[in-house]
Amino acid sequence: MFSDDQPVSITGYITLSLGGEIYIFQDVTGVIHVEIDQDANNAQNQSRYPRRN
């Protein structure tokens, strides 16, 4: 089990932004909600992910 703020490595796609730091992540095994801290994601351009209204 992972605790909050513990780095993990996963392979797949962020398919949707739910707002804030919550995203839908998908791979061949299924779909999960993930939280990606803004400070950990500074190098990425989040505007490329579709946003749920």
CORBEL-V886812 format. One record per backbone hydrogen bond with DSSP energy under -0.5 kcal/mol. NH is the residue of the N-H (numbers start at 0). CO is the residue of the C=O. Records with the same first field share a line. If there is no record, write none. Layout:
BEGIN
NH: CO, CO
END
This chain:
BEGIN
5: 2
6: 4
12: 25
14: 12, 23
15: 23
16: 49
17: 15, 21
18: 21
21: 18
22: 33
23: 15
24: 22, 31
25: 12
26: 29
29: 26
31: 24
33: 22
35: 20, 33
36: 34
39: 36
40: 36, 37
43: 40
45: 43
47: 44
48: 45
51: 16
END
